[in-house]
Amino acid sequence: MSIEPIACQHILDIKELKIAKEYVCEECIQSGSPWLHLRTCQTCGVTLCCDSSPNKHATKHFHRTGHPVVISAEPGEQWFWCYTDSSFAEY
């Protein structure tokens, strides 16, 4: 039995993807910290590190701004995550 991803309204409302311009976490660069994977905010387009990274900058960005949806900035990954609804969907 598999669980089907269900897109929430925040994800469904996205009409055009904001794609990472650079594959770095600017906040990690400023602090000299490493990161593992990157996520791009679909509200403002900033690319920040994921929750597997020490500083979890993408999640901190959500808590600071309320911007709900990110996409993976990793090559070959095509998915959305909505922080507000804990919703996942592929594209």
N, C-alpha and C positions, 0 to 999 in steps of 0.2 A: 504494500500500500504506500503510495507517495502522497505528499502534501502539495497541492497546487498553489503556486504563488497567487496572491490576490492583490491587485493594485488598488490603493485607496484613492480618494478624490484628489489629494495633493499630487499624486503621480499622474493621474488621468488628466489633470489640468495643464500639464507641461506640453507645450506645442512645438518647441524647438530646443534641442539639447545644447547646453553650454559645455563645450569640450575644453579640457586642460590646454592652456597655451604653453606651459612649461611643466615638466614632470619633476617638480620639486615642491616641498612644503616650505613656503616662505618663512613661516614662523619657526620651523626647525632650523633653517639656515641662520636666522637671526640669533637663535640661542645656541647654535652649535650642536644641536641634538640630531641623532639619527632618526630615520623613519623607515617603515616597512612597506606600506602600500598607501596609495593616494586616492582621495575622493574629491569630486568637484561639485560644489554647491550649485543647485539648479535655480537659485534665486539671483545670486550675485556673480557666480562664475569663479569664485576663489577656489584654489586647489590646496587641500590640506591633508595631513596624515590621518590614518585610520585608527581604530581602537586597538589594533595589535601593536601600534607604535607607542613608545613610552609616554608621549605627551597628549595623544588623542585630540589633536587640534580640530579635526572636523566636528567631533561631538561638542567640544567647547564652543566652536563657532555657532552651532545650533542653539546651545543654551544661552549664548550671548545675544544672538540676533533673532532667533525664532524661525530661521530659514529651515523648512522641514525636509527637503529632499536633496539627496546627493546621488551621483552616479559614480561607479568605479572609474578611475582614471587609468587603470591598469590595462595594457594592451591585451586584446582578446576577451576581456570581460565586458559584458553589456547588460548591466543591471542597475536598477534604482533601489534606494533604501529611503523610507520615510521615517524620520525620527519620531514625529508626532504620533503616528499610528502603528509603528513597528511593522510596517508593510514593505514587502519585497516584491519586485517584479522584474522580469527580463524584458529586453527590447531587441 
